[in-house]
Amino acid sequence: MAKEIGTEEVLGDKNIAKVSVVGVGMKNHSGVASMMFNTLARENINIMMISTSEIRISCIIEEKYTELAVRVLHTAFGLDKED
């Protein structure tokens, strides 16, 4: 891969994961990013990198926190409630 892109080396990290909040409603609702970041912070989940678009916020975290992150984000955004 390094030769293909003209660099000395390519590094990877198998101990990271990406968690995302996605939805077109984010265009009209402020505070989604804040809720995501605060929710992860309350669980002491360090955000290593953030990427955003109009309808998505993605965070890179340590892989060992993936399940916890998904669970607490589902709760924070009310996705675990039964109708």
FENBELCOR-V14417 format. One line per field, one symbol per residue. ss: DSSP state (~ for helix, > for strand, _ for the rest). psi: psi as a letter, one per 30 degrees, with the letter a starting at -180 (. if undefined). burial: I if it has 9 or more other C-alpha atoms within 8 Angstrom, else O. A space follows every 10 residues. Layout:
ss = ???
psi = ???
burial = ???
This chain:
ss = _~~~~_____ _____>>>>> >>_~~~~___ _~~~~~~~~~ ~~______>> >>___>>>>> >>~~~~~~~~ ~~~~~~____ ___
psi = eeeeghlelk kljfgllkkl kkkfffefjl feeeeeeeee efghjkjfkk klaegkkkkk lkefgeeeee eeeeeeggfg kk.
burial = OIOOOOOOOO OOOOOIIOIO OOOOOIOOOO OOOOIIOOII IOOOIOIOOI OOOOIIIIII IIIOIIOOII OIIIIIOOOO OOO
